[in-house]
Amino acid sequence: MNDVIAAIATPAGEGALGIVRLSGPDVLAVAARFVRAPWQPRLATLALVHDEGRPVERAVGVYFPGPDSYTGDDVLELTAHGSPYLLSRILELAVRSGARLASPGEFTHRAYLNGRLDLAQAEAVSLLIRARTETTARAAFEQLEGRLSNAVEDLRRRITGGLAIVEASLDHPEEDLPAFGPETAAAAASRLAEEARRLAATHRRGRLAADGARVSIVGRPNAGKSSLLNALVGRDRAIVADEPGTTRDTLEETADLRGVRAVLVDTAGLRDEAEAGAVEREGIRRTRASLAASDVALVVLDRSVDFQEPDRSLLEEAAAGGRPVIVALNKADLPRASGLDGIEGVQVSALTGDGVSRLAERLADELARTGAAPEGEPWVVSLRHRLALEESAAALDRAAAVAGEAELAAVHLREALAKLGEIVGDTATEEVLRELFSRFCVGK
């Protein structure tokens, strides 16, 4: 933390502008060896980048003195023309002048170590950078603003209050302490456990916001699943042929459905495995595995073919586990067959495009209900956070169960606190920190 780190902070490739970022306690001393500028805090300043006096580039620099900077150390950001050569040249000059190349996420790691962000907020930075939809960006921004951290800290504060009373009763049994009998203590611990579980339960919505809902497109052979995938994503992503069983493996494509990220999975057609060959049987197995892992099932029925028992079995299998099921009645450009009167679905023709926008709207509505968090409430995006909350709740349950034995109750309360501390970083191990920050891009 006593050295100056440097990195290109903008994506690779040509662009109008690019940024080279430096951070460290001696950042101006390093910069003085290759940049000439009359620096003033937080003011954009025209700077000459030079190599031992030979001009290299005119850049606009901003100096942010610590501790009120992103990292908590002194920070200098140089904005130059977005030529990959020029940016690499400026970075090379910074390293020659005494800086070293930053590792992935090292700027944000320093912000965490300097107390500018807690660990949950630091993770939100990476999520915000990767956001591709409105829902993902909102989830990341709310976590960066501290909504999750505040909820966790409130739980920690209340557990700490209970622990203080328990430990005081152990250390000073003769003192006149507030009444906090076993029944009251057990009830308080159980309430806190329930709150931790409720917060952990928001992870499903948070995961859908961050990673996208998995939508398995399933149906019998030749129902038009691949054609429908192509229609939904607006390009020929999957191979389409009149021959049944063209799709033998799962194929994934990401789509933005009205601000909600979705991973559409085209699958092999489902039919009686006894009639299928070895390769097709493997495709059917993968289809069922994809369906089991999906958040929403999009069942494609060929409305030009009579509805039969295998179609009914398919609908029942798709709905297993309580996942939402949307039915697409495909081939609406052909005459309607019999047996479909009781089936609610979206009439669509993947061939002509009729009804595709309605189907996309129907999917977006379902994903919004499944993946959107209530306004103003914290939600959990990271699996690490969910597990820590669940483990904290389990420790609180154990504390409630032994509320009459103060020493054991104190052990479990401290365990609950430690698990919550992992979320904000107070008790996170070095291994966890390395793994988390290694996911960041260089320069952030």
Secondary structure, DSSP 8 states (H G I E B T S, - for coil): --S-EEEE-S-SS-EEEEEEEEESTTHHHHHTTTEE----BT--EEEEEEETTEEEEEEEEEEE-TTSSSSSS-EEEEEEEE-HHHHHHHHHHHHHTT-EE--TTHHHHHHHHTTSS-HHHHHHHHHHHH--SHHHHHHHHHHHTTHHHHHHHHHHHHHHHHHHHHHHHHH-TTS------HHHHHHHHHHHHHHHHHHHTTHHHHHHHHH-EEEEEEESTTSSHHHHHHHHHTS--S---SSTT---S-EEEEEEETTEEEEEEE------GGGS-HHHHHHHHHHHHHHHT-SEEEEEEETTS---HHHHHHHHHHHGGG--EEEEEE-TTS---SS-TT---EE--TTT-TTHHHHHHHHHHHHHHHH---TT------HHHHHHHHHHHHHHHHHHHTTTSHHHHHHHHHHHHHHHHHHHTTT--HHHHHHHHTTS-TT-
